[in-house]
Amino acid sequence: MEWSDVRIFLAVLRTGTLGGAARSLRLSHPTVGRRLRALEEATGQTLFQRTADGHVLTEEGRAIVALAEQMEEGALAMERRLAGHEQQLRGSLRISSADWFGAYVLPPIIAEYTSAYPGIDVEILTGTRLFSLAQRESDIAFRIVPFDTADIVQRRLARLNYSVYVAADGPEPVFGDGTGFRLITHDTSTGQFPDIAWLIESFPNAAPAMLSNNRNVQARMCKEGVGIAVLPRAVGNHIPGLRRLDLPSAPPSRDIWMGYHRDLKHLQRLRAFIGVVEDHLREVLP
């Protein structure tokens, strides 16, 4: 039994469809289907029931999930360990972060890094999803919350400051009131956002206007005069058409955390990137 076929089995299990597995593994749909059939033929078992809604595990498939995951952990550990000892500054580096961080903080860092190390291909993954460092979905990640697994090397890089913004040509709300204004807030189902809670408390009479889990969208809506927004200064200070309010108190700040898997701590292209980050980040986020 080949690991590559077991990897496809797990991808189909996790996504529920051949198409989803193909996208996650960056393979073609026919290749995934063919390899899954080959695995079933090799084991002599039907591992998935094909339904109108996707692929559902059979009893035989369910019986091997734990073994497949053990095989995956061993293969990924070997891959990370070998990658961690690669000394040449070539290959690829995959970075994950929030949308706003990828749009406003990382570009000058990436520009210097790729200029200094042209043999390295960089991929930036952004969004609210936390990409797995253990599964090498990402080599290094930036977050506003600490990492919660023991195999991650992490450090607190800088303090992230927030401010309140309105459209540059719009009226100014009264702090502690907010009557006549609307608030642009964040979808809090994905976690705690102290700055959003502070905004709602600071303008109690303002009406909600819009929820978004994307700081770029919040900033653009604020620019159009939709309402009051609280934003990282790294975003709000760099968008023309926004005005930062001078208020009696400031929204709570947060920390920026950087993390990578401990098996990659000797990977030279990762160490080089961390060096560039440390040179730049405190200037961008004082």
FENKAPE-V592930 format. One line per field, one symbol per residue. phi: phi as a letter, one per 30 degrees, with the letter a starting at -180 (. if undefined). psi: psi as a letter, one per 30 degrees, with the letter a starting at -180 (. if undefined). burial: # if it has 9 or more other C-alpha atoms within 8 Angstrom, else .. Layout:
phi: ???
psi: ???
burial: ???
This chain:
phi: .cedddddedddedcibdddddddchbdeddddddddddddddibdcbcdbdckccdddddddcedddddddddddddddddddcdcddajbbccbadeddddccdedddddddddbddcccbccbkddcddddchdbdbbcbcbddccdccdbbdcaccccbcbbdeccdcdddibieiccccbcdcdclcbeddddddddbdcdcdcacacbdddeddddedidldbcbeddcddccdjcbddccdbcddcbccccbadddcdcddddddddddeddcddddbd
psi: kkeeeeeeeeeeeeffleeeeeeefhlleeeeeeeeeeeeeefgljfkkklffakkkleeeefgeeeeeeeeeeeeeeeeeeefgkfkilblkkkklleeefefeeefeeeeefeeifgkkkkkklafkjkkeeghfkekkklgklkgkfgkkllkelkjkllkllkegllklkkfdgkfllkjakjgffakjeeeeeeeefifgkkkekkkgjeeeeeeeeeggeakkklkffdefgjkfkkkkjlflllkllkkkkllkffgfgjefeeeeeeeeeeeefeei.
burial: ..#.#########.####.####...#.#..##.##.###.....####....#####.###..#..##.##..###..##.####..##..##########.####.##.###..#..###.####.....#..########........###..###########.......#.###.######........##.###.###.##.#..#.###.##.###.#############....#.##.....###.#######.###########..###.###..#.
